[in-house]
Amino acid sequence: MSRVQNGAAGPTDLDRVWGTRPDFYALFMADYGRSIGRVDPVLVELCRLRIGQLVESAFDLGVRYAPATDAGLTEEKIAAVADYPTSPLFDPRERACLEFTEQWVVRSSGIGDADVARLQEHLTPEEFIYFCKALSVLDQLARTNSAFRLDPPRTAPPTMPQFTVIAA
């Protein structure tokens, strides 16, 4: 159950909590959708789920980004996300992005030139910019959902039309 009491009306905890500020909610979720839509869907989903694990966001771990699953991301690979450094399921590009994501979440002030250079061996400058923008909204939503203790949804929020709910 969410830590927020007396939320707005809505079909999910996300809608009830964020809906207390409907203008901000609409603006943030529109930016969220645009930001993640500019990045390879499998990469963005792997990183979104790793963020969810790191900040313990049950809500984020309870949904899947449909464009990623449509592109071939499997539950087997998702289950191995925490083991990405050694799992044979991950390629060097995915490992580099997941490593950078962990740095972003745990201590972004510690990201140095060498870290960026390693990532840019796999991403163009434009992809790098869009990747960082996506990380910022993924991190913000997951941390907020964790702080509010949002439960995994039973149905995808209307503000997240490209997401599906996983079976419990």
C-alpha positions, 0 to 999 in steps of 0.5 A: 500500500502506498505511503500517500494517503488521500490520493486522487482517483485513478486505476493504479497507485501511480495514478492515485499518487501522481494524480494529486498534481495532475498537471505535473503528472501529465507533463512528467509522463509525456516527457518520460514517454518521449525520453525512453522512446528515443533509446533502443527499447531493449537497452532502456528496458534493461536499464529501467529494470536495473534501476528498479532493482537498485532503488527497490521499486516494486512498481517498476519491477512489476511492468514491462516495456512492450517495445522491448519485449516486441524486440525480443527481450525475454523474461530469462534475460530480465531475470539475469539483469543483476548478473549482467557482468558475467551472464552470457546473455548480455553483449558488451553494449548492454554491459556498458550501458548497465554499468553506467546505469549503476554508476548513475543511480549509486553515485553519479558524481563519481562518473568520470571521463573514462566511464563516459569514454567506455560507454561511448565505445558503444553509443554515438554522441547523439545516442549518449545524450538521449541515453542520459536523458532517459536515465534521468526520467527512469531514475526519477520515476523509480525513486519516487515510486520506491519512496511512495512504496507503490505496489506493482499495478494490476493494470497498466496506468493510462499514462504508460500505454506502452507498458504491460503488467507482468503476472504475479 
